[in-house]
Amino acid sequence: MFGDADLNVFFADFGVPVVFGGVTAQGLLDMETDVFSHGAGPGGVERVNYRLRLPWNAFSPSPQPTDTILVNGASYQVLSQPTQKDMQILELALKAVP
C-alpha cells in the first residue's frame, strides 16, 4: 500500500529537479494539451496546461503567482496560488517562459 512515508521515494524515482529560491526539490510536471477547434475542418488552437506537483514542504515559503521557477532546466511562471492535495502534495499551475 502507498503511504505518506513513500512520497520521498516516489518523487525521487519519477520527479524532475525543481529550483526555487536557491533550493532544489523533486517535482512531477504534467503537460496537458487542449485543442480548440474552429468548427468542422482543419484549423484550431492548441494550448498546453502545465501543472507541477511537489511535496508540500519542498519550499518555504511556497512559490506564489508571478514567481519564476526552474523545472528540469526550463523557466516557468507560477499562475495560481498553491493548492494542497491530500495535505502532502502541493500543486501549482504554470506558464512556460520563453
C-alpha positions in Angstrom: 0.0 0.0 0.0 1.2 3.5 -0.8 1.5 5.8 2.2 2.9 9.2 3.1 6.3 7.8 4.0 6.6 6.6 0.4 6.3 10.2 -1.1 10.0 10.9 -1.0 10.8 7.7 -2.9 8.0 8.4 -5.4 9.3 11.9 -6.2 12.9 10.7 -6.3 12.0 7.9 -8.8 9.6 9.9 -11.0 10.4 13.5 -10.4 12.5 16.1 -12.2 14.6 18.8 -10.5 12.7 22.0 -9.5 14.6 25.1 -8.3 13.0 28.0 -6.4 14.7 30.5 -4.1 18.1 28.7 -4.4 16.6 25.4 -3.1 16.2 22.2 -5.3 13.4 19.7 -4.8 11.9 16.9 -7.0 8.6 17.5 -8.6 6.2 16.0 -11.2 5.4 18.1 -14.2 2.2 17.3 -16.1 1.7 18.8 -19.6 -1.9 18.5 -20.7 -2.8 19.7 -24.2 -6.2 21.3 -25.0 -7.2 21.6 -28.7 -9.8 24.2 -29.6 -11.5 23.7 -32.9 -13.0 26.3 -35.2 -15.9 24.3 -36.5 -15.6 21.4 -38.9 -12.4 21.1 -40.9 -8.8 22.0 -40.3 -7.6 24.7 -38.0 -7.8 25.5 -34.4 -5.7 26.4 -31.4 -3.6 24.2 -29.2 -2.8 25.2 -25.6 -0.6 23.4 -23.1 -1.6 23.5 -19.4 1.4 22.9 -17.1 0.8 21.5 -13.6 3.6 20.9 -11.1 3.2 18.7 -8.1 5.7 18.8 -5.2 5.9 17.6 -1.7 4.0 20.2 0.5 7.2 21.1 2.3 9.5 21.4 -0.7 9.9 25.1 -0.4 9.4 27.6 2.4 7.8 30.0 1.5 5.9 28.3 -1.3 6.1 29.8 -4.8 3.3 32.4 -5.4 1.7 33.8 -8.5 4.1 35.7 -10.8 7.2 33.9 -9.2 9.5 32.2 -11.6 10.8 28.7 -11.0 13.0 26.3 -12.9 11.6 22.9 -13.8 14.1 20.4 -15.3 16.2 23.4 -16.5 13.3 25.4 -18.1 11.7 28.6 -16.8 8.1 28.7 -15.8 5.9 31.4 -14.2 3.5 30.4 -11.4 -0.1 31.3 -12.4 -2.0 30.3 -9.3 -1.9 30.1 -5.5 -0.5 26.8 -4.4 -3.2 24.2 -3.6 -2.7 21.2 -1.4 -3.8 17.7 -2.4 -4.0 15.0 0.3 -2.3 17.5 2.7 1.0 16.1 1.4 1.3 17.3 -2.2 1.3 20.9 -3.4 0.0 21.7 -6.9 0.9 24.8 -9.0 -0.4 25.9 -12.3 2.5 27.2 -14.5 3.1 29.0 -17.8 6.2 28.4 -19.9 8.5 31.4 -20.0 10.3 31.8 -23.4 
